[in-house]
Amino acid sequence: MPSIYKYLLSIAILGSIVGGTIAQTVAIPQQQAQKVLAQMLAATVKIESLNSNGNWTGEAGSGSIISPQGHILTNYHVVEDDTTQSIHREARILLSQNPETAPQERYIATYLMGDKQLDLAILQIAKDSNYTALPTSKQFDFIPLGDSDQLILGQDIFLWGYPLRGGSTISNSQGTVGGFLGEDYMSGGRRWIKTEAQMGAGISGGAAIDAGGVLIGIPTAAVVSSTQGGQTIPLDVRQNVLRPSKLAWELIQQARLDSLIRLQPLNGGVETPRATQQPSYTFDNLRGTWQGQGYFLNGTPFVFTMTVYGHAALNSVIGDVDWPDYQCGGEILYKASQGEVYVLGAGRIRGPCQPLTMYLTYQPSQDSPIVVDFYYPYDGSFAYRAYLKRQ
């Protein structure tokens, strides 16, 4: 039996902030191992950047589909022009139907946002290979995003991607967590993950997963340099490092909200959504009391209660929220909405709570919890995600 099948028999699956699952330990029977591997094959992509004329630039890398809406996590340098350092706004997305054949062009993705310092970028699949827009109901297989802070030394990991050498088919290599590094590759910290797993050009931006198929890192070609006499001198190229998945959390949340409600820059770059509804709105589908549960980015759980009254005018009170463990709460104001995404602001605050902006995604299915993303209004940065169920 291949070693990866053995590791899949009994594993701990981390929570996914994209898929919305809470961290839990489950046992995966042998008959499900092939299903997990098939999902990895369906969600690991080859990315070929396109220029403004729609032609391939010759630059390529790998990526991972991380949401059912087709968001792709990759390295920033995969979509960056090597000469001009500008961003290629579109890319061809290639997928393999089985590991023995070369990937075929399936989709066109658009660049949403990125962080050059972290060398991370988010794309989203928008069209088929004929440039026909995909229906909004289109769902994709995806790789759940895990918490890289839970990794331990010696833990088994698996790398997936499309290397530029060694053939055109998808490749998988196995290794372990060899250690952790700071941003400068010298100091301590969790800015990089060391591993002896085999990498190569082209696998940058691909998937580093644990034995349960949970994304815990992004293979990244990193140049180590030293400053001598005022000059930066490259020392070597460290290919065997991974960007921890946790460093991508905030970028992923911002990209997901951007694609849902089309944020626009305002007030020096702080992003504020456009109100697309009438000045007043009836929140019949949200009326009532909801129990909320979530996790802060440090892993600490929290609970809260939210009550929605119903009809509200723009910028008026539609309800109330209470965090009993912190003896605080406040009013909820209706700020904007588009489709089933509501933007709610903070009114009068009780106790030590901070004013937060809430992006609430209503799920018509009664079996699906409501997703609420909290952002700090002063700089637009992500605070935490929670899930609501009706009491």
HELIX and SHEET records of a PDB file:
HELIX    1   1 SER A    3  TYR A    7  1                                   5    
HELIX    2   2 GLN A   30  ALA A   43  1                                  14    
HELIX    3   3 TYR A   76  VAL A   78  5                                   3    
HELIX    4   4 SER A  148  GLN A  150  5                                   3    
HELIX    5   5 SER A  245  ALA A  248  5                                   4    
HELIX    6   6 TRP A  249  ILE A  261  1                                  13    
HELIX    7   7 PRO A  324  TYR A  326  5                                   3    
SHEET    1   A 2 ILE A  11  ILE A  13  0                                        
SHEET    2   A 2 GLN A  24  VAL A  26 -1                                        
SHEET    1   B 7 THR A  44  LEU A  50  0                                        
SHEET    2   B 7 TRP A  56  ILE A  65 -1                                        
SHEET    3   B 7 HIS A  71  THR A  74 -1                                        
SHEET    4   B 7 LEU A 120  ASP A 128 -1                                        
SHEET    5   B 7 GLN A 104  ASP A 115 -1                                        
SHEET    6   B 7 GLU A  90  LEU A  95 -1                                        
SHEET    7   B 7 THR A  44  LEU A  50 -1                                        
SHEET    1   C 7 ASP A 156  GLY A 161  0                                        
SHEET    2   C 7 SER A 171  LEU A 181 -1                                        
SHEET    3   C 7 TRP A 192  THR A 195 -1                                        
SHEET    4   C 7 GLN A 231  PRO A 244 -1                                        
SHEET    5   C 7 LEU A 215  GLN A 228 -1                                        
SHEET    6   C 7 ALA A 207  ILE A 209 -1                                        
SHEET    7   C 7 ASP A 156  GLY A 161 -1                                        
SHEET    1   D 2 GLN A 264  LEU A 266  0                                        
SHEET    2   D 2 VAL A 270  THR A 272 -1                                        
SHEET    1   E 2 SER A 280  TYR A 281  0                                        
SHEET    2   E 2 ALA A 312  ALA A 313 -1                                        
SHEET    1   F 9 GLY A 288  PHE A 296  0                                        
SHEET    2   F 9 PRO A 301  VAL A 308 -1                                        
SHEET    3   F 9 VAL A 317  TRP A 323 -1                                        
SHEET    4   F 9 CYS A 328  GLN A 338 -1                                        
SHEET    5   F 9 VAL A 341  ARG A 350 -1                                        
SHEET    6   F 9 THR A 357  THR A 361 -1                                        
SHEET    7   F 9 ILE A 370  TYR A 375 -1                                        
SHEET    8   F 9 PHE A 382  ARG A 390 -1                                        
SHEET    9   F 9 GLY A 288  PHE A 296 -1                                        
END                                                                             
